[in-house]
Amino acid sequence: MPICDHIAFRVHDLEKTIAFYERLLPARVIARRHGTDLMRSEIAWIEPEGQEGFAIVAIQPTRVRWLMWILHRLVPRQTRSYEHIGLRCESREAVDDRARVAREIGAKVLFAPTYVDEQAGYLFEVVDPDNNSIEWTFGQQFR
Protein backbone atom coordinates (compact mmCIF):
# COMPACT_ATOMS: atom_id res chain seq x y z
CA MET A 1 0.00 0.00 0.00
CA PRO A 2 1.47 3.42 -0.93
CA ILE A 3 2.29 5.75 1.96
CA CYS A 4 2.07 9.54 1.77
CA ASP A 5 5.61 10.77 2.37
CA HIS A 6 5.47 14.43 1.31
CA ILE A 7 3.40 17.39 0.23
CA ALA A 8 4.90 19.99 -2.11
CA PHE A 9 4.00 23.57 -2.92
CA ARG A 10 5.54 26.66 -4.47
CA VAL A 11 6.69 29.57 -2.32
CA HIS A 12 8.06 33.01 -3.12
CA ASP A 13 10.59 33.25 -0.25
CA LEU A 14 12.18 29.92 0.65
CA GLU A 15 14.13 31.22 3.66
CA LYS A 16 11.06 32.87 5.18
CA THR A 17 9.05 29.67 4.63
CA ILE A 18 11.72 27.50 6.25
CA ALA A 19 11.93 29.79 9.30
CA PHE A 20 8.13 29.77 9.64
CA TYR A 21 7.81 25.97 9.63
CA GLU A 22 10.88 25.39 11.80
CA ARG A 23 9.35 27.53 14.51
CA LEU A 24 5.64 26.79 14.18
CA LEU A 25 5.49 23.02 13.71
CA PRO A 26 8.41 22.61 14.91
CA ALA A 27 10.36 21.13 12.00
CA ARG A 28 13.83 20.92 10.51
CA VAL A 29 15.28 21.02 7.01
CA ILE A 30 16.41 17.52 6.05
CA ALA A 31 17.55 18.27 2.47
CA ARG A 32 18.05 21.16 0.06
CA ARG A 33 18.95 21.47 -3.56
CA HIS A 34 19.21 23.94 -6.39
CA GLY A 35 17.31 22.66 -9.39
CA THR A 36 18.58 22.69 -12.94
CA ASP A 37 15.10 23.33 -14.30
CA LEU A 38 14.15 26.34 -16.42
CA MET A 39 12.85 28.22 -13.34
CA ARG A 40 16.10 27.59 -11.40
CA SER A 41 14.03 26.30 -8.50
CA GLU A 42 15.43 26.16 -5.00
CA ILE A 43 13.94 23.29 -3.03
CA ALA A 44 13.87 22.42 0.68
CA TRP A 45 12.49 19.30 2.35
CA ILE A 46 11.15 20.20 5.80
CA GLU A 47 10.40 17.37 8.23
CA PRO A 48 7.89 18.05 11.03
CA GLU A 49 9.14 16.92 14.44
CA GLY A 50 8.09 13.35 15.19
CA GLN A 51 7.08 12.66 11.56
CA GLU A 52 10.11 10.81 10.24
CA GLY A 53 9.52 9.78 6.64
CA PHE A 54 7.21 12.71 5.85
CA ALA A 55 8.25 16.11 4.51
CA ILE A 56 6.81 19.42 3.43
CA VAL A 57 8.62 20.26 0.19
CA ALA A 58 8.88 24.00 -0.45
CA ILE A 59 9.81 24.98 -4.01
CA GLN A 60 10.89 28.50 -4.88
CA PRO A 61 10.92 29.07 -8.66
CA THR A 62 13.66 31.70 -8.52
CA ARG A 63 13.21 33.12 -12.03
CA VAL A 64 9.54 33.98 -11.45
CA ARG A 65 9.69 34.67 -7.73
CA TRP A 66 7.91 38.01 -8.25
CA LEU A 67 5.04 36.21 -10.01
CA MET A 68 4.64 33.85 -7.05
CA TRP A 69 4.48 36.86 -4.74
CA ILE A 70 1.67 38.36 -6.86
CA LEU A 71 -0.24 35.06 -6.96
CA HIS A 72 -0.06 34.53 -3.22
CA ARG A 73 -0.79 38.14 -2.29
CA LEU A 74 -3.45 39.17 -4.77
CA VAL A 75 -5.40 36.01 -5.65
CA PRO A 76 -7.77 35.16 -2.79
CA ARG A 77 -7.06 31.82 -1.16
CA GLN A 78 -10.64 30.68 -1.77
CA THR A 79 -10.16 31.26 -5.50
CA ARG A 80 -7.05 29.11 -5.48
CA SER A 81 -9.03 26.47 -3.50
CA TYR A 82 -9.15 25.22 0.06
CA GLU A 83 -5.99 23.12 -0.07
CA HIS A 84 -4.11 22.88 3.21
CA ILE A 85 -1.71 20.85 5.28
CA GLY A 86 -3.59 18.93 7.97
CA LEU A 87 -1.84 17.88 11.17
CA ARG A 88 -3.53 15.60 13.71
CA CYS A 89 -2.86 16.33 17.38
CA GLU A 90 -3.26 13.96 20.32
CA SER A 91 -5.23 16.44 22.46
CA ARG A 92 -7.00 19.80 22.51
CA GLU A 93 -4.10 21.09 24.58
CA ALA A 94 -1.70 20.23 21.75
CA VAL A 95 -3.88 22.22 19.32
CA ASP A 96 -3.95 25.12 21.78
CA ASP A 97 -0.16 24.93 22.11
CA ARG A 98 0.25 25.38 18.34
CA ALA A 99 -2.10 28.39 18.56
CA ARG A 100 0.11 29.88 21.28
CA VAL A 101 3.25 29.46 19.16
CA ALA A 102 1.46 30.91 16.12
CA ARG A 103 0.54 34.02 18.14
CA GLU A 104 4.14 34.32 19.38
CA ILE A 105 5.55 34.39 15.85
CA GLY A 106 2.80 36.64 14.49
CA ALA A 107 1.21 34.08 12.15
CA LYS A 108 -2.06 35.08 10.50
CA VAL A 109 -4.88 33.08 12.10
CA LEU A 110 -7.72 31.99 9.82
CA PHE A 111 -9.64 29.98 12.37
CA ALA A 112 -9.03 30.23 16.13
CA PRO A 113 -9.06 26.97 18.15
CA THR A 114 -12.70 25.90 18.03
CA TYR A 115 -14.81 22.78 18.29
CA VAL A 116 -16.70 22.70 14.98
CA ASP A 117 -18.72 19.47 15.06
CA GLU A 118 -18.35 15.71 15.44
CA GLN A 119 -16.80 15.27 11.98
CA ALA A 120 -14.41 18.26 11.91
CA GLY A 121 -13.54 18.04 15.62
CA TYR A 122 -11.49 20.71 17.39
CA LEU A 123 -9.35 22.68 14.98
CA PHE A 124 -7.05 25.65 14.50
CA GLU A 125 -5.87 27.12 11.18
CA VAL A 126 -3.19 29.64 10.14
CA VAL A 127 -1.47 30.61 6.90
CA ASP A 128 2.23 30.56 6.13
CA PRO A 129 4.11 33.46 4.49
CA ASP A 130 2.62 32.46 1.09
CA ASN A 131 -0.96 32.15 2.37
CA ASN A 132 -0.81 28.33 2.31
CA SER A 133 -3.07 27.02 5.04
CA ILE A 134 -1.97 24.79 7.94
CA GLU A 135 -4.63 23.16 10.09
CA TRP A 136 -4.23 21.32 13.40
CA THR A 137 -7.07 19.06 14.51
CA PHE A 138 -8.08 16.87 17.40
CA GLY A 139 -10.91 14.36 17.22
CA GLN A 140 -11.60 14.66 13.50
CA GLN A 141 -13.75 11.82 12.13
CA PHE A 142 -13.50 10.88 8.46
CA ARG A 143 -15.96 8.01 8.53
C-alpha positions as CSV (number, residue, x, y, z in Angstrom):
1,M,0.0,0.0,0.0
2,P,1.5,3.4,-0.9
3,I,2.3,5.8,2.0
4,C,2.1,9.5,1.8
5,D,5.6,10.8,2.4
6,H,5.5,14.4,1.3
7,I,3.4,17.4,0.2
8,A,4.9,20.0,-2.1
9,F,4.0,23.6,-2.9
10,R,5.5,26.7,-4.5
11,V,6.7,29.6,-2.3
12,H,8.1,33.0,-3.1
13,D,10.6,33.3,-0.3
14,L,12.2,29.9,0.7
15,E,14.1,31.2,3.7
16,K,11.1,32.9,5.2
17,T,9.0,29.7,4.6
18,I,11.7,27.5,6.3
19,A,11.9,29.8,9.3
20,F,8.1,29.8,9.6
21,Y,7.8,26.0,9.6
22,E,10.9,25.4,11.8
23,R,9.4,27.5,14.5
24,L,5.6,26.8,14.2
25,L,5.5,23.0,13.7
26,P,8.4,22.6,14.9
27,A,10.4,21.1,12.0
28,R,13.8,20.9,10.5
29,V,15.3,21.0,7.0
30,I,16.4,17.5,6.0
31,A,17.5,18.3,2.5
32,R,18.1,21.2,0.1
33,R,18.9,21.5,-3.6
34,H,19.2,23.9,-6.4
35,G,17.3,22.7,-9.4
36,T,18.6,22.7,-12.9
37,D,15.1,23.3,-14.3
38,L,14.1,26.3,-16.4
39,M,12.9,28.2,-13.3
40,R,16.1,27.6,-11.4
41,S,14.0,26.3,-8.5
42,E,15.4,26.2,-5.0
43,I,13.9,23.3,-3.0
44,A,13.9,22.4,0.7
45,W,12.5,19.3,2.4
46,I,11.2,20.2,5.8
47,E,10.4,17.4,8.2
48,P,7.9,18.0,11.0
49,E,9.1,16.9,14.4
50,G,8.1,13.4,15.2
51,Q,7.1,12.7,11.6
52,E,10.1,10.8,10.2
53,G,9.5,9.8,6.6
54,F,7.2,12.7,5.8
55,A,8.2,16.1,4.5
56,I,6.8,19.4,3.4
57,V,8.6,20.3,0.2
58,A,8.9,24.0,-0.5
59,I,9.8,25.0,-4.0
60,Q,10.9,28.5,-4.9
61,P,10.9,29.1,-8.7
62,T,13.7,31.7,-8.5
63,R,13.2,33.1,-12.0
64,V,9.5,34.0,-11.5
65,R,9.7,34.7,-7.7
66,W,7.9,38.0,-8.3
67,L,5.0,36.2,-10.0
68,M,4.6,33.9,-7.0
69,W,4.5,36.9,-4.7
70,I,1.7,38.4,-6.9
71,L,-0.2,35.1,-7.0
72,H,-0.1,34.5,-3.2
73,R,-0.8,38.1,-2.3
74,L,-3.4,39.2,-4.8
75,V,-5.4,36.0,-5.7
76,P,-7.8,35.2,-2.8
77,R,-7.1,31.8,-1.2
78,Q,-10.6,30.7,-1.8
79,T,-10.2,31.3,-5.5
80,R,-7.0,29.1,-5.5
81,S,-9.0,26.5,-3.5
82,Y,-9.1,25.2,0.1
83,E,-6.0,23.1,-0.1
84,H,-4.1,22.9,3.2
85,I,-1.7,20.8,5.3
86,G,-3.6,18.9,8.0
87,L,-1.8,17.9,11.2
88,R,-3.5,15.6,13.7
89,C,-2.9,16.3,17.4
90,E,-3.3,14.0,20.3
91,S,-5.2,16.4,22.5
92,R,-7.0,19.8,22.5
93,E,-4.1,21.1,24.6
94,A,-1.7,20.2,21.7
95,V,-3.9,22.2,19.3
96,D,-4.0,25.1,21.8
97,D,-0.2,24.9,22.1
98,R,0.2,25.4,18.3
99,A,-2.1,28.4,18.6
100,R,0.1,29.9,21.3
101,V,3.2,29.5,19.2
102,A,1.5,30.9,16.1
103,R,0.5,34.0,18.1
104,E,4.1,34.3,19.4
105,I,5.5,34.4,15.8
106,G,2.8,36.6,14.5
107,A,1.2,34.1,12.1
108,K,-2.1,35.1,10.5
109,V,-4.9,33.1,12.1
110,L,-7.7,32.0,9.8
111,F,-9.6,30.0,12.4
112,A,-9.0,30.2,16.1
113,P,-9.1,27.0,18.2
114,T,-12.7,25.9,18.0
115,Y,-14.8,22.8,18.3
116,V,-16.7,22.7,15.0
117,D,-18.7,19.5,15.1
118,E,-18.3,15.7,15.4
119,Q,-16.8,15.3,12.0
120,A,-14.4,18.3,11.9
121,G,-13.5,18.0,15.6
122,Y,-11.5,20.7,17.4
123,L,-9.3,22.7,15.0
124,F,-7.0,25.6,14.5
125,E,-5.9,27.1,11.2
126,V,-3.2,29.6,10.1
127,V,-1.5,30.6,6.9
128,D,2.2,30.6,6.1
129,P,4.1,33.5,4.5
130,D,2.6,32.5,1.1
131,N,-1.0,32.1,2.4
132,N,-0.8,28.3,2.3
133,S,-3.1,27.0,5.0
134,I,-2.0,24.8,7.9
135,E,-4.6,23.2,10.1
136,W,-4.2,21.3,13.4
137,T,-7.1,19.1,14.5
138,F,-8.1,16.9,17.4
139,G,-10.9,14.4,17.2
140,Q,-11.6,14.7,13.5
141,Q,-13.8,11.8,12.1
142,F,-13.5,10.9,8.5
143,R,-16.0,8.0,8.5
